[in-house]
Amino acid sequence: MTDAVVRPWSAPTRRRRRVIALAGVLVLALGCSSVSRSTTASAASPSTSRSGCGTTTPGSTTLSLTVNGFQRTVIVHVPKSSTDATPLALVLNLHGSGSTALEQEGFTKMNSTANAENFIVAYPQALIPDGTGFDWNVPGVPLVGGRSIPAKSANDIEFLTALVGVLEHKYCVNSSEVYATGFSGGAREASQLACDDSSVFAAAAPVSGLRWPTPCPTTRAVPIISFHGSADPIDPFAGQGQAYWTYSVSTAAKDWARQDRCSTKPSTAAPVSGVELTTYSKCASDAEVELYEVMGEGHEWPGGPALSSMITSLLGPQSDLVSANTLMWSFFASHPLA
């Protein structure tokens, strides 16, 4: 569900056990279900944007894929109103550390947004075991608790890029409207995708985990929208957390603005009381960098489904002052690949 809902990174062991026990109950309460299918793919899978048109039906499907020799799981949701004739946008939605694709589907409730706005959403699953869930292989970055990436782990950046090609081949996808979002560990991986594969991903929306990876080889200005709670106890807004979390979220946004060659002075606004929006504009290629700081919110998905008080006592308070789903989709729709 979340990095901390399933495995709170900074919580004592006793608290971690309490949250783990609650995780399965919460997944059932959030009501996720998918039909399973199997297929085989490789990094060289075709990326023709319209080859899947006319072959798929609306609803959720769990795919079992073989990519670069590793067995992978991906949940794909095609919106109810899809005619399967018009190519649709694709959003990859990455779960947090120690979580799963199914939990991310329930935690973000993005299927509802996809149905309302008519885009495809896919929930890939990481492979590095972490309790009952999995962690992403973020290049050069340690795991929770400072653990090293296990030897011979799958290259998840290559997997996620190859996955786009697989999904473009199986579904009716518009290749100029492919986007990445994720929560916490998944947000750090989405940040990496924006650096490493900006010719594939038009924009990124990290939630509770914006980073500016170094090196960041892209020369393209990548539109970035991010959300973070000011009271996040897991990945503090001001930084100074675990080994993977040193600098502040504001610094990450500023670094992305420099990467995107934006104006040096950002504008600030309060779209609603209790939310501060920092915007870097006048970027190269009409990109933008937006950071929503939700005052008093903890380590959560803004506007997401209600969590139990036992969980929020560990993660910090929730907030529905803004909907991350609604705002990021509006941002994505305004920033396709040129």
Rosetta blueprint (number, residue, H / E / L):
1 M L
2 T L
3 D H
4 A H
5 V H
6 V H
7 R L
8 P L
9 W L
10 S L
11 A L
12 P L
13 T H
14 R H
15 R H
16 R H
17 R H
18 R H
19 V H
20 I H
21 A H
22 L H
23 A H
24 G H
25 V H
26 L H
27 V H
28 L H
29 A H
30 L H
31 G L
32 C L
33 S L
34 S L
35 V E
36 S E
37 R E
38 S E
39 T L
40 T L
41 A L
42 S L
43 A L
44 A L
45 S L
46 P L
47 S L
48 T L
49 S L
50 R L
51 S L
52 G L
53 C L
54 G L
55 T L
56 T L
57 T L
58 P L
59 G E
60 S E
61 T E
62 T E
63 L E
64 S E
65 L E
66 T E
67 V E
68 N L
69 G L
70 F E
71 Q E
72 R E
73 T E
74 V E
75 I E
76 V E
77 H E
78 V E
79 P L
80 K L
81 S L
82 S L
83 T L
84 D L
85 A L
86 T L
87 P L
88 L E
89 A E
90 L E
91 V E
92 L E
93 N E
94 L E
95 H L
96 G L
97 S L
98 G L
99 S E
100 T L
101 A H
102 L H
103 E H
104 Q H
105 E H
106 G H
107 F H
108 T H
109 K L
110 M H
111 N H
112 S H
113 T H
114 A H
115 N H
116 A H
117 E H
118 N L
119 F L
120 I E
121 V E
122 A E
123 Y E
124 P E
125 Q L
126 A L
127 L L
128 I E
129 P E
130 D E
131 G L
132 T L
133 G E
134 F E
135 D E
136 W L
137 N L
138 V L
139 P L
140 G L
141 V L
142 P L
143 L L
144 V H
145 G H
146 G H
147 R L
148 S L
149 I L
150 P L
151 A L
152 K L
153 S L
154 A L
155 N L
156 D H
157 I H
158 E H
159 F H
160 L H
161 T H
162 A H
163 L H
164 V H
165 G H
166 V H
167 L H
168 E H
169 H H
170 K H
171 Y L
172 C L
173 V E
174 N E
175 S E
176 S E
177 E E
178 V E
179 Y E
180 A E
181 T E
182 G E
183 F E
184 S L
185 G H
186 G H
187 A H
188 R H
189 E H
190 A H
191 S H
192 Q H
193 L H
194 A H
195 C H
196 D H
197 D L
198 S L
199 S L
200 V L
201 F L
202 A L
203 A E
204 A E
205 A E
206 P E
207 V E
208 S L
209 G L
210 L L
211 R L
212 W L
213 P L
214 T L
215 P L
216 C L
217 P L
218 T L
219 T L
220 R L
221 A L
222 V L
223 P L
224 I E
225 I E
226 S E
227 F E
228 H E
229 G E
230 S L
231 A L
232 D L
233 P L
234 I L
235 D L
236 P L
237 F L
238 A L
239 G L
240 Q L
241 G L
242 Q L
243 A L
244 Y L
245 W L
246 T L
247 Y L
248 S L
249 V H
250 S H
251 T H
252 A H
253 A H
254 K H
255 D H
256 W H
257 A H
258 R H
259 Q H
260 D L
261 R L
262 C L
263 S L
264 T L
265 K L
266 P L
267 S E
268 T E
269 A E
270 A L
271 P L
272 V L
273 S L
274 G L
275 V E
276 E E
277 L E
278 T E
279 T E
280 Y E
281 S L
282 K L
283 C L
284 A H
285 S H
286 D H
287 A L
288 E L
289 V E
290 E E
291 L E
292 Y E
293 E E
294 V E
295 M L
296 G L
297 E L
298 G L
299 H L
300 E L
301 W L
302 P L
303 G L
304 G L
305 P L
306 A L
307 L L
308 S L
309 S H
310 M H
311 I H
312 T H
313 S H
314 L H
315 L H
316 G L
317 P L
318 Q L
319 S L
320 D L
321 L L
322 V L
323 S L
324 A H
325 N H
326 T H
327 L H
328 M H
329 W H
330 S H
331 F H
332 F H
333 A H
334 S L
335 H L
336 P L
337 L L
338 A L
